[in-house]
């Protein structure tokens, strides 16, 4: 497991923490390219710019399965850039979310959640 995160408080995960700034989407150790069988991401902002840069990272590190959790307004970008489809599974947040939120995947995530 590796966490790519901007918030340095996550450095508590030690060598499993990679400092990540979506503005520098390919600034990570080269040995991590095509290294992950499953990538799960929640981009920090609901903007085309942020998602496009984050998608660049995802494409670089993923070998196979991808799950993206993000706002419904990003559906077009998620489908266009990563060819992911909306899942039936609906993520929930204990404090509720101001925006409609979905999971998208390139495999049948829902069959694992039944």
ROMARLUM-423256 format. One record per atom (N, C-alpha, C): residue in one letter; atom name; x, y, z. Coordinates in steps of 0.05 Angstrom, whole numbers, plus 32768, in hexadecimal, padded with zeros to 4 digits. Layout:
<rs>
{r "A","CA",{X,Y,Z}}
...
</rs>
This chain:
<rs>
{r "X","N",{8011,7FE9,8000}}
{r "X","CA",{8000,8000,8000}}
{r "X","C",{8012,8019,8000}}
{r "X","N",{800A,802D,7FF1}}
{r "X","CA",{8018,8046,7FF0}}
{r "X","C",{8002,805C,7FEF}}
{r "X","N",{8007,8071,7FFE}}
{r "X","CA",{7FF5,8088,7FFE}}
{r "X","C",{8003,80A0,7FF1}}
{r "X","N",{7FF7,80AA,7FDC}}
{r "X","CA",{8001,80C2,7FCF}}
{r "X","C",{7FF0,80D9,7FDB}}
{r "X","N",{7FFD,80EB,7FE9}}
{r "X","CA",{7FED,80FF,7FF8}}
{r "X","C",{7FFD,8119,7FFA}}
{r "X","N",{7FEF,8130,7FF8}}
{r "X","CA",{7FFB,814A,7FFC}}
{r "X","C",{7FFF,8151,8019}}
{r "X","N",{7FED,8148,802A}}
{r "X","CA",{7FEE,814E,8047}}
{r "X","C",{8004,813D,8054}}
{r "X","N",{8019,814B,805D}}
{r "X","CA",{8030,813D,8068}}
{r "X","C",{802B,8130,8083}}
{r "X","N",{8014,8134,808F}}
{r "X","CA",{800D,8125,80A7}}
{r "X","C",{800C,8107,80A1}}
{r "X","N",{8007,8100,8088}}
{r "X","CA",{8006,80E4,8080}}
{r "X","C",{8022,80D7,807F}}
{r "X","N",{8036,80E7,8083}}
{r "X","CA",{8051,80DC,8083}}
{r "X","C",{8054,80C9,809B}}
{r "X","N",{8041,80C8,80AD}}
{r "X","CA",{8041,80B5,80C3}}
{r "X","C",{8040,8098,80B7}}
{r "X","N",{8039,8095,809E}}
{r "X","CA",{8039,807B,8091}}
{r "X","C",{8055,8073,8088}}
{r "X","N",{8068,8083,808D}}
{r "X","CA",{8084,807D,8087}}
{r "X","C",{8089,8079,806A}}
{r "X","N",{8096,8063,8062}}
{r "X","CA",{809D,805E,8047}}
{r "X","C",{8085,8058,8035}}
{r "X","N",{806D,8055,8041}}
{r "X","CA",{8055,8052,8031}}
{r "X","C",{8049,806D,8029}}
{r "X","N",{8055,8083,8031}}
{r "X","CA",{804C,809E,802B}}
{r "X","C",{805D,80A9,8014}}
{r "X","N",{804F,80B4,8000}}
{r "X","CA",{805C,80C3,7FEA}}
{r "X","C",{8050,80DE,7FEA}}
{r "X","N",{8060,80F3,7FED}}
{r "X","CA",{8056,810E,7FEB}}
{r "X","C",{804D,8112,7FCE}}
{r "X","N",{8034,811C,7FCB}}
{r "X","CA",{8028,811E,7FB1}}
{r "X","C",{801A,8139,7FAE}}
{r "X","N",{8021,8147,7F99}}
{r "X","CA",{8014,8161,7F92}}
{r "X","C",{8009,815D,7F76}}
{r "X","N",{7FEF,815E,7F72}}
{r "X","CA",{7FE3,8159,7F58}}
{r "X","C",{7FEE,816C,7F43}}
{r "X","N",{7FF9,8183,7F4B}}
{r "X","CA",{8004,8195,7F37}}
{r "X","C",{801E,818B,7F2B}}
{r "X","N",{8029,8176,7F37}}
{r "X","CA",{8041,8169,7F2D}}
{r "X","C",{803B,814B,7F2B}}
{r "X","N",{8029,8143,7F18}}
{r "X","CA",{801D,8129,7F18}}
{r "X","C",{8031,8112,7F13}}
{r "X","N",{8048,8117,7F08}}
{r "X","CA",{805B,8101,7F04}}
{r "X","C",{8074,8103,7F15}}
{r "X","N",{8071,8113,7F2A}}
{r "X","CA",{8087,8116,7F3D}}
{r "X","C",{8085,8102,7F54}}
{r "X","N",{808D,80EA,7F4E}}
{r "X","CA",{808D,80D4,7F62}}
{r "X","C",{80A3,80C1,7F59}}
{r "X","N",{80AC,80AF,7F6A}}
{r "X","CA",{80C2,809D,7F63}}
{r "X","C",{80BB,808C,7F4B}}
{r "X","N",{80CD,808B,7F38}}
{r "X","CA",{80C8,807D,7F1E}}
{r "X","C",{80C2,805F,7F22}}
{r "X","N",{80CC,8053,7F38}}
{r "X","CA",{80C7,8036,7F3C}}
{r "X","C",{80AA,8031,7F42}}
{r "X","N",{809A,8046,7F47}}
{r "X","CA",{807D,8042,7F4D}}
{r "X","C",{806C,8042,7F34}}
{r "X","N",{8078,8047,7F1D}}
{r "X","CA",{8069,8047,7F04}}
{r "X","C",{805F,802A,7EFE}}
{r "X","N",{8046,8028,7EF7}}
{r "X","CA",{8039,800F,7EF1}}
{r "X","C",{803E,7FFA,7F07}}
{r "X","N",{803C,8004,7F20}}
{r "X","CA",{8043,7FF3,7F37}}
{r "X","C",{802B,7FE9,7F46}}
{r "X","N",{8013,7FF4,7F42}}
{r "X","CA",{7FFC,7FEE,7F53}}
{r "X","C",{7FE6,7FDF,7F44}}
{r "X","N",{7FDE,7FC8,7F50}}
{r "X","CA",{7FC8,7FB9,7F44}}
{r "X","C",{7FAD,7FC7,7F48}}
{r "X","N",{7FAB,7FD6,7F5E}}
{r "X","CA",{7F93,7FE5,7F64}}
{r "X","C",{7F9A,8001,7F6D}}
{r "X","N",{7F8F,8015,7F60}}
{r "X","CA",{7F92,8031,7F68}}
{r "X","C",{7F77,803D,7F70}}
{r "X","N",{7F75,8048,7F88}}
{r "X","CA",{7F5D,8054,7F92}}
{r "X","C",{7F64,8072,7F97}}
{r "X","N",{7F54,8083,7F8B}}
{r "X","CA",{7F5A,80A0,7F8E}}
{r "X","C",{7F41,80B1,7F93}}
{r "X","N",{7F46,80C6,7FA1}}
{r "X","CA",{7F31,80DB,7FA6}}
{r "X","C",{7F3F,80F5,7FA1}}
{r "X","N",{7F3E,80FF,7F88}}
{r "X","CA",{7F4C,8118,7F82}}
{r "X","C",{7F43,812F,7F94}}
{r "X","N",{7F55,8141,7F9B}}
{r "X","CA",{7F4F,8155,7FAF}}
{r "X","C",{7F3B,816B,7FA7}}
{r "X","N",{7F38,8170,7F8D}}
{r "X","CA",{7F27,8185,7F84}}
{r "X","C",{7F15,817C,7F6D}}
{r "X","N",{7EFD,8187,7F6B}}
{r "X","CA",{7EEB,8181,7F55}}
{r "X","C",{7EEF,8194,7F3E}}
{r "X","N",{7F06,8191,7F31}}
{r "X","CA",{7F0C,81A1,7F1A}}
{r "X","C",{7F18,8190,7F04}}
{r "X","N",{7F14,8199,7EEB}}
{r "X","CA",{7F20,818A,7ED5}}
{r "X","C",{7F3E,818A,7ED6}}
{r "X","N",{7F4A,81A1,7EDE}}
{r "X","CA",{7F67,81A2,7EE0}}
{r "X","C",{7F72,818E,7EF4}}
{r "X","N",{7F66,818D,7F0C}}
{r "X","CA",{7F6F,817B,7F21}}
{r "X","C",{7F6C,815E,7F18}}
{r "X","N",{7F55,8158,7F0C}}
{r "X","CA",{7F50,813C,7F04}}
{r "X","C",{7F62,8134,7EED}}
{r "X","N",{7F67,8145,7EDA}}
{r "X","CA",{7F79,813F,7EC4}}
{r "X","C",{7F95,8138,7ECE}}
{r "X","N",{7F9F,8148,7EE0}}
{r "X","CA",{7FBA,8143,7EEB}}
{r "X","C",{7FBA,8129,7EFC}}
{r "X","N",{7FA5,8125,7F0C}}
{r "X","CA",{7FA4,810D,7F1D}}
{r "X","C",{7FA2,80F5,7F0B}}
{r "X","N",{7F92,80F7,7EF5}}
{r "X","CA",{7F90,80E0,7EE2}}
{r "X","C",{7FAA,80D9,7ED6}}
{r "X","N",{7FBB,80ED,7ED2}}
{r "X","CA",{7FD6,80E7,7EC7}}
{r "X","C",{7FE6,80D6,7EDB}}
{r "X","N",{7FE4,80DC,7EF4}}
{r "X","CA",{7FF1,80CC,7F09}}
{r "X","C",{7FE6,80B0,7F09}}
{r "X","N",{7FCB,80AE,7F09}}
{r "X","CA",{7FBE,8094,7F0A}}
{r "X","C",{7FC7,8082,7EF2}}
{r "X","N",{7FC7,808D,7EDA}}
{r "X","CA",{7FD0,807E,7EC3}}
{r "X","C",{7FEC,8075,7EC6}}
{r "X","N",{7FFD,8084,7ED3}}
{r "X","CA",{8019,807D,7ED6}}
{r "X","C",{801E,8067,7EEA}}
{r "X","N",{800E,8066,7EFF}}
{r "X","CA",{8014,8053,7F15}}
{r "X","C",{8003,803A,7F14}}
{r "X","N",{7FEC,803B,7F06}}
{r "X","CA",{7FDA,8024,7F06}}
{r "X","C",{7FE2,800E,7EF2}}
{r "X","N",{7FE1,7FF5,7EFB}}
{r "X","CA",{7FE4,7FDE,7EE9}}
{r "X","C",{7FCA,7FD4,7EE0}}
{r "X","N",{7FB6,7FD6,7EF1}}
{r "X","CA",{7F9D,7FC8,7EEA}}
{r "X","C",{7F84,7FD8,7EF3}}
{r "X","N",{7F7C,7FD4,7F0C}}
{r "X","CA",{7F62,7FDE,7F15}}
{r "X","C",{7F64,7FFA,7F21}}
{r "X","N",{7F4F,800A,7F1B}}
{r "X","CA",{7F4E,8026,7F24}}
{r "X","C",{7F33,802C,7F2F}}
{r "X","N",{7F32,8039,7F46}}
{r "X","CA",{7F1A,8043,7F52}}
{r "X","C",{7F1E,8061,7F57}}
{r "X","N",{7F0B,8071,7F4E}}
{r "X","CA",{7F0C,808E,7F54}}
{r "X","C",{7EF3,8095,7F62}}
{r "X","N",{7EF6,80A2,7F79}}
{r "X","CA",{7EDF,80AD,7F88}}
{r "X","C",{7EE0,80CB,7F85}}
{r "X","N",{7ECB,80D6,7F79}}
{r "X","CA",{7ECB,80F3,7F74}}
{r "X","C",{7EAE,80FD,7F70}}
{r "X","N",{7EAB,8117,7F6D}}
{r "X","CA",{7E91,8122,7F69}}
{r "X","C",{7E85,811A,7F4F}}
{r "X","N",{7E6A,8119,7F4E}}
{r "X","CA",{7E5B,8112,7F37}}
{r "X","C",{7E61,8125,7F1F}}
{r "X","N",{7E68,813E,7F25}}
{r "X","CA",{7E6D,8151,7F10}}
{r "X","C",{7E86,814A,7F00}}
{r "X","N",{7E96,8137,7F0A}}
{r "X","CA",{7EAF,812F,7EFD}}
{r "X","C",{7EAB,8117,7EEB}}
{r "X","N",{7E93,810C,7EE9}}
{r "X","CA",{7E8E,80F3,7EDB}}
{r "X","C",{7E99,80F4,7EBE}}
{r "X","N",{7E93,8109,7EAF}}
{r "X","CA",{7E9D,810B,7E94}}
{r "X","C",{7EBB,8108,7E92}}
{r "X","N",{7EC9,8116,7EA3}}
{r "X","CA",{7EE6,8115,7EA3}}
{r "X","C",{7EF1,80FA,7EAB}}
{r "X","N",{7EE4,80ED,7EBF}}
{r "X","CA",{7EED,80D3,7EC8}}
{r "X","C",{7EEA,80BE,7EB1}}
{r "X","N",{7ED3,80C0,7EA3}}
{r "X","CA",{7ECF,80AD,7E8C}}
{r "X","C",{7EE2,80B3,7E75}}
{r "X","N",{7EE6,80CD,7E6F}}
{r "X","CA",{7EF6,80D4,7E58}}
{r "X","C",{7F14,80CE,7E5D}}
{r "X","N",{7F1E,80D5,7E74}}
{r "X","CA",{7F3B,80D3,7E79}}
{r "X","C",{7F44,80B7,7E82}}
{r "X","N",{7F32,80A9,7E90}}
{r "X","CA",{7F3B,808F,7E9B}}
{r "X","C",{7F29,8077,7E92}}
{r "X","N",{7F14,807E,7E83}}
{r "X","CA",{7F01,8069,7E7A}}
{r "X","C",{7EF5,8059,7E91}}
{r "X","N",{7EEE,8068,7EA6}}
{r "X","CA",{7EE1,805B,7EBE}}
{r "X","C",{7EC3,805F,7EBC}}
{r "X","N",{7EB5,804C,7EC8}}
{r "X","CA",{7E97,804E,7EC8}}
{r "X","C",{7E8E,8051,7EE5}}
{r "X","N",{7E77,805F,7EE8}}
{r "X","CA",{7E6B,8063,7F02}}
{r "X","C",{7E62,8049,7F0E}}
{r "X","N",{7E67,8045,7F27}}
{r "X","CA",{7E5F,802D,7F36}}
{r "X","C",{7E44,8031,7F44}}
{r "X","N",{7E37,801C,7F4B}}
{r "X","CA",{7E1F,801D,7F5A}}
{r "X","C",{7E25,8026,7F77}}
{r "X","N",{7E3C,801D,7F81}}
{r "X","CA",{7E44,8024,7F9C}}
{r "X","C",{7E45,8042,7FA0}}
{r "X","N",{7E39,804C,7FB5}}
{r "X","CA",{7E3A,8069,7FBB}}
{r "X","C",{7E49,806E,7FD4}}
{r "X","N",{7E60,807B,7FD2}}
{r "X","CA",{7E6F,8081,7FEA}}
{r "X","C",{7E5F,8094,7FFD}}
{r "X","N",{7E64,8090,8017}}
{r "X","CA",{7E56,80A1,802A}}
{r "X","C",{7E6B,80AE,803C}}
{r "X","N",{7E64,80C5,8047}}
{r "X","CA",{7E76,80D4,8059}}
{r "X","C",{7E66,80DA,8072}}
{r "X","N",{7E72,80D6,8089}}
{r "X","CA",{7E63,80DA,80A2}}
{r "X","C",{7E59,80F6,80A6}}
{r "X","N",{7E66,810A,809A}}
{r "X","CA",{7E5D,8126,809C}}
{r "X","C",{7E4D,812F,8084}}
{r "X","N",{7E46,811C,8073}}
{r "X","CA",{7E38,8122,8059}}
{r "X","C",{7E4A,8133,8047}}
{r "X","N",{7E45,8131,802E}}
{r "X","CA",{7E54,8140,801B}}
{r "X","C",{7E43,8154,800D}}
{r "X","N",{7E4E,816B,8007}}
{r "X","CA",{7E3F,8180,7FFA}}
{r "X","C",{7E39,8179,7FDC}}
{r "X","N",{7E4A,8169,7FD0}}
{r "X","CA",{7E47,8162,7FB4}}
{r "X","C",{7E40,8144,7FB2}}
{r "X","N",{7E31,813E,7F9D}}
{r "X","CA",{7E2B,8122,7F97}}
{r "X","C",{7E45,8114,7F91}}
{r "X","N",{7E49,80FD,7F9C}}
{r "X","CA",{7E63,80EF,7F9B}}
{r "X","C",{7E5F,80D3,7F91}}
{r "X","N",{7E70,80C9,7F7F}}
{r "X","CA",{7E6F,80AF,7F74}}
{r "X","C",{7E8A,80A1,7F73}}
{r "X","N",{7E89,8087,7F70}}
{r "X","CA",{7EA1,8077,7F6A}}
{r "X","C",{7EA0,806F,7F4D}}
{r "X","N",{7EB7,806F,7F40}}
{r "X","CA",{7EBA,8066,7F24}}
{r "X","C",{7ED0,8052,7F24}}
{r "X","N",{7ECD,803E,7F12}}
{r "X","CA",{7EE2,8029,7F11}}
{r "X","C",{7EE4,801E,7EF4}}
{r "X","N",{7EFA,8011,7EEF}}
{r "X","CA",{7EFF,8004,7ED5}}
{r "X","C",{7EFA,7FE6,7ED7}}
{r "X","N",{7EEC,7FDD,7EEC}}
{r "X","CA",{7EE5,7FC1,7EF1}}
{r "X","C",{7ECB,7FC1,7F00}}
{r "X","N",{7EC0,7FA9,7F04}}
{r "X","CA",{7EA6,7FA7,7F12}}
{r "X","C",{7EAA,7FA8,7F30}}
{r "X","N",{7EAE,7FC0,7F3A}}
{r "X","CA",{7EB1,7FC4,7F57}}
{r "X","C",{7E99,7FBA,7F67}}
{r "X","N",{7E81,7FBF,7F5C}}
{r "X","CA",{7E69,7FB8,7F6A}}
{r "X","C",{7E66,7F9B,7F71}}
{r "X","N",{7E71,7F89,7F60}}
{r "X","CA",{7E6F,7F6D,7F66}}
{r "X","C",{7E7F,7F65,7F7F}}
{r "X","N",{7E92,7F75,7F87}}
{r "X","CA",{7EA2,7F70,7F9F}}
{r "X","C",{7E94,7F7B,7FB8}}
{r "X","N",{7E80,7F8C,7FB4}}
{r "X","CA",{7E74,7F9A,7FCB}}
{r "X","C",{7E58,7F8F,7FD2}}
{r "X","N",{7E50,7F79,7FC5}}
{r "X","CA",{7E36,7F6D,7FCA}}
{r "X","C",{7E37,7F58,7FDF}}
</rs>
